[in-house]
Amino acid sequence: MDIETTTREAFVVYVPNKGFIKNKQRNFTPDFSRARLFGRKSDATNSLGMSKDMEGGLVVPVDMILDPKRIFKAVLKGKA
């Protein structure tokens, strides 16, 4: 039985000279792998519009590859 990998689209918010939004408190990080993921573009756009210090920010689309085998192994080990 072969399990295929699937893709999922998400969005991150990038603000020049600050970095990517990291959490709900709108802390920033220069590391893309620590960026907060939004499931819908409208959610990312709303987060961007809630604060004036994020003017000039961009909503960046991201494609993720989900491997069911790795997810299953992580669940069995009890690690996220």
N, C-alpha and C positions, 0 to 999 in steps of 0.2 A: 504494500500500500504506500503510495507516494503522496505526501502532503505538500501542497504548493504554498509558496510564500505569497502573501498578499500585500498590497500597498494601501496606504491611507494618507489622505491629505490633511495637513494642519497648517497653522499660520503662526508666525512670531512677529513681534514688533521691534523694530530697530530705530533708535534715535541717534542721529549723527553726534559725535563728540561725547556721547554717554554710553552707548552700547545697546544691548538687548534687554528688554524687560525681563526681570528674573522671577518676580512673585507678585502677589496681589497688592503689596505695599508699594509697588512700583520702584523697587530697587533695581539697579542696573548692573549688568555684567558684560565684560568684553568677550567672554567665552560663549560661543554659540551653543555648545552642548548643555549649558546651564540655563538656556532661555526658556521662558514659560511658553508652553504650547497652547494655542487656542484651536478648538475644533471647528469653529466657523469664522469666516472672514468678517462677518458683521460683529462678532464678539471682539475681535482684535481691533477693528476700527473704532468701536465704542470705547474700548480701553484707551486708545490713543487720543480720543477726543475729550476725555475726562479731565485732562490737566493741561494747563497752558505751558508748562515747562517741557512738554513733549512736542512742541511745534516743529514741523519739518520731519516728523517721524514717518517711517515707512512700514507697511504691512507686507511681510515677505512670505510667499507661499513655500511650503516645505512638503516633500514627499517622503514618507517613511516606509520602510520595508519591514513587514511583520512576519517573523518566521515562527509558525506554530510549534515547531519542535523545540526551539529555544524557550518559548513561553512556557510550554509544558514542563520542561526540565527545571526552570526557575520556580514554578509552582510546587513541584515535587520537593525541591530543596528548601522551600520556605523562604526564598530570596526574591525580592522584586527586581 
